[in-house]
Amino acid sequence: MLTAYLSLFTIAFLAATLLPLQSEAVLVGLLLAGDYSPAGLLAVAISGNVLGSWLNWILGRGIERYRERRWFPANAQQMARAQQWYQRYGCWTLLLSWLPVVGDPLTLIAGVMREPLWRFLLLVTVAKAGRYLALAAVVMNL
């Protein structure tokens, strides 16, 4: 039983990084199994996903020093465009951090842009919790 919760936490954590994983499928499977507390599963998934986003924020805070390296994942133009977009729309873009493909880079850019941690965690938690709660509501009403 503990293994299921630990697996969900790990996948939710890794899915919030830039790795292409889907924690939603694991959560849905565990909810449908009916052997686990829905509130417990939600708490584990939300906390894992928010902590994974926090790792992105931490990486964003220090990634600028590696901008000139060949392995750096974005060129100068891409970084400038992302920073300009974040400056234009601000911290509210973090409410989109639950979206596939664009959400995880947003949390990294928030670190680059020195978004205060308290505001980052608040907005990302609202976004991630909203996604998981909506998903659980749909699954539980099937």
C-alpha positions in Angstrom: 0.0 0.0 0.0 2.8 2.4 0.9 4.5 1.5 -2.4 1.5 2.9 -4.4 1.7 6.2 -2.5 5.4 6.4 -2.9 5.2 5.6 -6.6 2.5 8.2 -7.1 4.7 10.8 -5.3 7.7 9.9 -7.4 5.9 10.1 -10.7 4.1 13.3 -9.8 7.5 14.8 -8.7 9.3 13.8 -11.9 6.3 14.8 -14.1 6.6 18.3 -12.8 10.2 18.5 -14.0 11.1 18.7 -17.7 10.8 14.9 -18.0 7.9 13.8 -20.2 5.9 11.7 -17.6 2.1 11.6 -16.9 1.2 11.4 -13.2 -2.5 11.8 -14.1 -2.7 8.2 -15.5 -1.2 6.8 -12.3 -3.6 8.9 -10.1 -6.6 7.8 -12.2 -5.6 4.1 -12.0 -5.2 4.3 -8.2 -8.5 6.1 -7.8 -10.3 3.5 -9.9 -8.7 0.7 -8.0 -10.7 1.9 -5.0 -8.1 0.5 -2.5 -6.7 3.9 -1.5 -8.0 7.0 0.2 -8.9 9.6 -2.5 -7.8 12.4 -0.1 -4.5 10.7 0.5 -3.9 10.1 -3.1 -4.6 13.8 -3.9 -2.4 15.0 -1.1 0.5 12.8 -2.3 0.0 13.8 -6.0 -0.3 17.5 -5.3 2.7 17.6 -2.9 4.9 15.6 -5.3 4.0 17.8 -8.3 4.5 21.1 -6.4 7.9 19.9 -5.1 8.9 19.0 -8.6 7.9 22.4 -9.8 10.0 23.9 -6.9 13.0 22.0 -8.2 12.4 23.7 -11.6 12.3 27.1 -9.8 15.6 26.3 -8.0 17.2 25.2 -11.3 16.0 28.4 -13.0 17.6 30.5 -10.3 21.0 29.1 -11.2 20.8 28.2 -14.8 21.8 31.6 -16.2 25.5 31.0 -15.5 25.5 28.1 -18.0 23.9 30.0 -20.9 27.0 29.8 -23.0 27.4 26.0 -22.7 26.7 23.9 -25.7 24.3 21.6 -23.8 22.2 24.6 -22.6 18.6 23.7 -23.6 17.7 27.1 -25.1 19.5 29.6 -27.3 19.8 33.3 -26.3 16.8 34.3 -28.5 14.6 31.6 -26.9 15.6 32.7 -23.4 15.0 36.3 -24.2 11.6 35.6 -25.7 10.6 33.5 -22.6 11.7 36.2 -20.2 10.0 38.9 -22.2 6.8 36.9 -22.2 7.0 36.3 -18.4 7.7 40.0 -17.8 4.6 40.9 -19.9 2.2 38.5 -18.2 3.9 38.2 -14.9 3.4 35.7 -12.1 -0.2 34.9 -13.1 1.3 32.7 -15.9 2.1 30.3 -13.1 -1.6 29.4 -13.0 -1.0 27.7 -16.3 1.8 25.5 -14.7 -0.6 22.5 -14.8 -0.6 22.5 -18.6 1.3 19.9 -20.5 4.4 21.0 -22.5 4.3 24.7 -21.4 3.7 24.4 -17.7 7.0 22.9 -16.6 9.2 25.5 -18.5 7.0 28.3 -17.0 8.2 27.2 -13.5 11.8 27.2 -14.7 11.4 30.7 -16.1 9.9 31.8 -12.9 13.1 30.9 -11.2 15.2 32.7 -13.8 13.0 35.8 -13.3 13.5 35.6 -9.5 9.8 35.1 -8.7 9.5 35.2 -4.9 9.2 31.7 -3.5 6.1 32.3 -1.5 4.2 33.6 -4.5 5.6 30.9 -6.7 4.5 28.1 -4.3 1.1 29.7 -3.8 0.2 30.0 -7.5 1.7 26.7 -8.5 -0.1 24.9 -5.7 -3.4 26.5 -6.7 -2.8 25.4 -10.3 -1.7 21.9 -9.6 -4.3 21.2 -6.9 -7.0 22.5 -9.2 -6.0 20.1 -12.0 -5.8 17.1 -9.7 -9.1 17.9 -7.9 -10.9 18.4 -11.2 -9.5 15.1 -12.5 -10.5 13.2 -9.3 -14.0 14.8 -9.4 -14.5 13.4 -13.0 -13.1 10.0 -12.1 -15.1 9.6 -8.9 -18.3 10.6 -10.6 -18.0 7.9 -13.3 
